């Protein structure tokens, strides 16, 4: 683990959260020795900041087949970075490596480093469960837990990680407000989450991941199953959420990337072609392949 | 048809030849005939059960134990109380053994073992176990726990034999249901930072519960109707017994004993007991359906 000094340091990070239980109480955790001592940071701190994510030589495999072929990429804190590229270019796989969901698939593995701020999430001292608490994920299809009510869906992340004590109702309400869903569901929190419309379900899933208070949220084509109005709501939400989290969004919809993203990365065949301010990628890309893709000549 | 005639050549293009219509009719008729043929024995079984069984039903039939007095004109032969309670006790213990183990094996196969060589070996042996005749399970318990230990018959030994019989049914049905749970559900729970065991306990199992219940009750129903594993493990007795360490009566064994009797009244008791067994299993299925429906709404 190197400290290159270029990534912004944020005081809100809780290093204890990222360590395995056995090490959590040691005064100077091994994996975070280089880090500045955290300020008094509660999980309910109002002005929570996102963290930067840096990929260094990331490669991802399914069995023998290499899907992500060495990507170096920075996701800046509290910015929205869109990943675009044709189907099968490895953008979803790459994103799934960031919160280590990739390794859930049998035979899948990743190489290289993923730095959350300065912590390598693949470090052997780092607990995968803690990584996923810090880096939330929203999936392509809205998937509320079918056996649970709206309230329980949002509370699920807290309960499942044994943090359901304290002001659970307050946390659920805050998460639903942040996801722009509170007004619509306040009167029917005990109804099943699966009874909501597709767009509401997806905002419920966003609320669910916000409830565990992540520093980064990964969104894997979050609007591809939604109609344009529901999509617009999610996009407005993304613009608000970046105040407090870093957002990485995979999208097939280039207008969407142009609307929501501060920076855009273009991927092709498992490699990063270029990354830059969204405006630049869509108007004056430096690579001819990017230009062909964003102008609709292929993909 | 409206006033406008369809041009005959156009109609011909969309018509089906008479030969094909005929073939279709024959095939449909064949399938219907096969369905009716399969229903005939089913209807006959229910008919005879009701006709012969209902006549021996009476309040005392369910509240008295068999007396064993079967040779003297059938006076006061007693009812089947000990058999009903024995079946419930034996099957309850068998389920208490087989269901947790079976669900555990299924969870391991689906969530952890997946396609590993060991998981595949387990699946293979579970399939083999499914095909083992029920008397072999009885024989196995008889040799190991009765001949092997030099001890006597006991209700719990019958339960063990039945639990072996139930185990593959529970494992296979639970595995099928667990495989139906979308992977996205597990992923979204894992992505919230939930440990895998919490995901299984709080998300996967509750979602799978209604389906699993159906499989479990299928296994229970099968076990409740088995005679062979009980014959030389739990044996039979007349008195009602709540000690699973003792000989224990059960409905299938009582039916087996009664139908071979020369006394008509005792044979009729077998019909009554058979009808009771069928009704019990039917009730069990109804309860399962009700529970399944309610949990789907929750």
Interface residues (C-beta under 8 A of the other chain):
Chain A: X99 X101 X104 X106 X129 X130 X131 X132 X133 X134 X136 X137 X139 X141 X143 X145 X146 X147 X156 X157 X159 X160 X161 X162 X192 X205 X208 X209 X212
Chain B: X114 X115 X182 X184 X185 X186 X187 X188 X189 X190 X191 X192 X193 X194 X195 X198 X199 X202 X203 X206 X207 X295 X297 X298
